[in-house]
Amino acid sequence: MISDEEKAKIKEEIVAKINSVLEKNNESFRLDQVNVLNKADSVKFMGNYRVYDRKNYHAVSGEINTFLKQYGNVEIKSKKIRDSGMKFTAVSFNFEL
């Protein structure tokens, strides 16, 4: 089982990396936190972010997905959203350790 210190470190790494990729690509969204679900035999990390400029989506998601895959098998889902005239792609991810 992963210690609380290790969980906190992984959460900080994920938030910092995703926000740096979003900032580098001039995206306005920033990830605040990664959620953790403690299971009997594993720990599940979950989060989501948005990409507003669809031209940036492939560059942003490619770099973030490569980073997240260092933690093992990552489930990543994306969906194009149009909300009150705003268009963005919502991306959710989760993995277990």
C-alpha positions in Angstrom: 0.0 0.0 0.0 1.1 3.5 -0.7 1.9 5.8 2.2 0.1 9.2 2.7 3.4 11.0 1.9 3.7 9.1 -1.4 0.1 9.9 -2.3 0.6 13.6 -1.6 3.8 13.6 -3.7 2.1 11.9 -6.7 -0.8 14.3 -6.5 1.5 17.3 -6.4 3.5 16.0 -9.4 0.4 15.5 -11.5 -1.0 18.9 -10.7 2.3 20.7 -11.4 2.9 18.8 -14.7 -0.6 19.3 -16.1 -0.6 23.0 -15.1 2.8 23.5 -16.7 1.7 21.9 -20.0 -1.5 23.9 -20.0 0.4 27.2 -19.3 3.0 26.4 -21.9 0.2 26.1 -24.5 -1.6 29.3 -23.4 -4.6 27.5 -21.9 -6.5 29.3 -19.2 -7.7 26.3 -17.2 -5.6 25.2 -14.2 -6.0 21.9 -12.3 -6.6 22.4 -8.6 -6.4 18.9 -7.3 -6.3 15.2 -8.0 -8.7 13.0 -6.1 -7.7 9.8 -4.4 -9.8 6.8 -3.7 -8.3 4.3 -1.2 -9.3 0.7 -2.0 -8.5 -2.4 0.0 -5.6 -3.4 -2.2 -4.8 -0.3 -4.3 -5.1 3.5 -4.6 -7.0 5.1 -7.4 -5.9 8.6 -8.6 -8.5 10.6 -10.6 -8.6 14.1 -12.2 -9.8 16.1 -15.1 -8.8 19.2 -17.1 -10.0 21.3 -20.0 -8.5 22.4 -23.2 -10.2 25.5 -24.6 -8.3 25.9 -27.9 -9.1 22.8 -29.9 -6.0 23.4 -32.0 -3.9 22.8 -28.9 -5.7 19.6 -27.9 -3.4 17.1 -29.5 -0.2 18.8 -28.3 -1.5 19.2 -24.7 -3.1 15.7 -24.4 -0.1 14.0 -26.0 2.3 15.5 -23.5 0.0 14.9 -20.5 -0.8 11.4 -21.5 2.9 10.5 -21.9 3.5 11.8 -18.4 0.6 10.0 -16.8 1.6 6.7 -18.4 4.7 6.6 -16.3 2.3 5.6 -13.5 1.1 2.5 -15.4 -2.2 1.7 -17.1 -4.1 5.0 -17.3 -7.7 5.3 -18.5 -8.2 8.6 -20.4 -11.5 9.9 -21.8 -12.2 13.1 -23.6 -15.3 14.8 -24.8 -16.0 17.9 -26.8 -18.3 20.3 -24.9 -20.3 23.3 -26.0 -21.6 25.2 -23.0 -23.2 28.6 -23.2 -21.3 29.4 -26.4 -18.0 28.2 -25.0 -16.3 25.3 -26.7 -13.7 23.1 -24.9 -12.6 19.5 -24.6 -13.0 18.0 -21.2 -10.4 15.3 -20.4 -10.7 12.9 -17.4 -8.1 10.4 -16.3 -7.6 7.8 -13.7 -5.1 5.1 -12.7 -4.5 2.7 -9.9 -1.3 1.9 -8.0 
